[in-house]
Amino acid sequence: MALWTDFADAAPRIAEVFTRRHAAAGKLCMLGTLRPDGWPRISPMEPRFLEGDLWLVGMPHTAKFADLGADPRFTLHTATVDTQVTDGDAKIWGRVEDVRDTALHQRFAESVYEDIGLDLRGQEFDQFLRADIVGAASVAVGDDHMDVTTWREGAPEKVIRKH
């Protein structure tokens, strides 16, 4: 599995679309998880970048985090409201890893406080999930075409141009 920096090196086109759309949507993404009965769940969340990794951290004791505790597989899609996808669109998928590092948690809390004023400093996190990416895809629209870029761990990006 690839951490964010490894993924961005291996799939720079997709990483650029993801980070651009992530920022443009106020960090809002849609998280896909698997419920205990096997059915999919879609939940809004605001993943954050810190120290070269992508973190899925949020309100404790929610169904989406219970899902990830039972089955670490996820998909994350940038929020899109434009049906023409003129600004692009991206999704990544992989597994989460719960990182137990109190100092890292506090650096994260400080970063959140500086960014949006939410004060999590001094609190312990029940789950602190790092995204380990195994695949990704993006769409970018050009003058007279659409580029669909895909990536799988261990392979280069593949671009399919559609006219």
C-alpha positions in Angstrom: 0.0 0.0 0.0 1.1 3.6 -0.7 1.2 6.4 1.7 0.1 9.8 0.3 3.6 11.0 -0.6 4.4 7.6 -2.4 1.0 7.8 -4.2 1.6 11.4 -5.3 5.0 10.4 -6.7 3.5 7.4 -8.5 0.3 9.1 -9.7 0.9 12.8 -9.9 -2.0 13.6 -12.3 -4.5 12.0 -10.0 -3.0 13.4 -6.9 -3.1 16.9 -8.4 -6.8 16.6 -9.2 -7.6 15.1 -5.8 -5.8 17.8 -3.8 -7.2 20.6 -6.0 -10.8 19.4 -5.7 -10.3 18.6 -2.0 -9.3 22.2 -1.3 -12.0 23.7 -3.6 -14.7 21.8 -1.8 -13.5 23.0 1.7 -11.9 19.5 2.3 -15.3 17.8 1.9 -15.2 14.3 0.4 -17.5 11.3 0.4 -16.2 8.3 2.2 -17.3 4.8 1.2 -17.1 2.0 3.8 -18.7 -1.4 4.3 -21.4 -1.9 6.9 -21.3 -5.0 9.1 -24.0 -6.6 6.8 -21.8 -6.1 3.7 -23.8 -3.2 2.2 -22.0 0.0 1.3 -22.2 3.2 3.4 -21.5 6.7 2.0 -20.6 9.4 4.6 -19.4 13.0 4.2 -16.1 13.7 5.9 -13.2 16.1 5.8 -9.9 14.2 5.4 -6.8 16.2 6.1 -3.2 16.2 5.0 -0.5 16.3 7.7 3.2 15.5 7.4 2.9 13.9 4.0 0.0 11.6 4.8 -3.8 11.7 4.3 -5.7 11.2 7.5 -9.3 10.1 8.0 -10.2 11.5 11.4 -13.5 12.6 12.7 -16.2 12.5 15.3 -15.7 9.4 17.5 -18.3 6.6 17.8 -19.8 7.1 14.4 -21.0 4.3 12.1 -18.4 5.1 9.4 -15.5 4.7 11.9 -17.1 1.5 13.3 -17.2 0.2 9.8 -13.5 1.0 9.3 -12.6 -0.7 12.6 -14.2 -3.9 11.4 -13.1 -3.7 7.8 -10.3 -1.2 6.9 -11.2 -0.9 3.2 -12.4 2.5 2.1 -13.0 4.6 -1.0 -12.8 8.4 -0.9 -14.3 10.6 -3.6 -13.9 14.4 -4.0 -17.1 16.3 -3.6 -18.5 17.2 -7.1 -21.5 19.4 -7.8 -20.8 20.1 -11.5 -22.4 17.5 -13.7 -20.0 18.6 -16.5 -17.0 17.9 -14.2 -15.2 20.9 -15.6 -13.0 21.2 -12.6 -12.2 17.5 -12.5 -13.0 14.7 -10.1 -11.0 12.1 -8.3 -11.3 9.0 -6.1 -8.9 6.9 -4.2 -9.3 3.6 -2.4 -7.3 1.4 -0.1 -7.1 0.5 3.6 -6.8 2.5 6.7 -4.2 2.0 9.5 -4.9 3.2 13.0 -1.8 5.1 14.1 -1.3 5.3 17.9 1.1 8.2 18.3 0.1 10.8 20.9 2.6 13.4 19.7 1.4 13.1 16.1 -2.2 13.4 17.3 -1.4 16.6 19.1 0.4 18.0 16.0 -2.8 17.2 14.1 -4.9 18.9 16.7 -2.7 22.0 16.5 -3.0 22.0 12.7 -6.8 21.8 12.9 -7.0 24.6 15.4 -4.8 26.8 13.3 -6.8 26.0 10.2 -10.4 26.2 11.4 -10.4 27.1 15.1 -11.7 23.7 16.3 -9.9 23.0 19.5 -9.0 19.3 19.8 -5.7 20.1 21.6 -5.0 17.9 24.6 -7.7 15.3 23.6 -7.0 11.7 22.9 -8.3 10.3 19.6 -10.2 7.0 19.6 -9.1 6.3 16.0 -6.5 8.1 14.0 -6.6 6.6 10.6 -3.9 7.0 7.9 -5.0 6.2 4.3 -2.9 3.6 2.6 -3.8 3.8 -1.1 -4.0 0.9 -3.5 -5.8 2.5 -6.4 -7.1 5.7 -7.8 -8.8 7.4 -10.7 -9.5 10.9 -11.9 -11.3 12.8 -14.6 -10.0 16.0 -16.2 -11.8 17.8 -18.9 -9.9 19.7 -21.6 -10.8 21.8 -24.6 -12.3 19.0 -26.7 -11.6 15.9 -24.7 -11.8 14.2 -21.3 -8.8 12.4 -19.8 -9.6 9.5 -17.5 -6.5 8.6 -15.5 -6.3 5.4 -13.5 -3.6 4.0 -11.2 -3.0 0.7 -9.3 -0.3 0.2 -6.8 2.9 -1.1 -8.5 2.0 0.3 -11.9 2.3 3.7 -13.6 -0.7 6.0 -14.2 -2.7 5.1 -17.3 -4.5 7.9 -19.3 -7.4 7.3 -21.6 -8.4 10.3 -23.7 -12.0 10.4 -24.8 -13.3 12.9 -27.5 
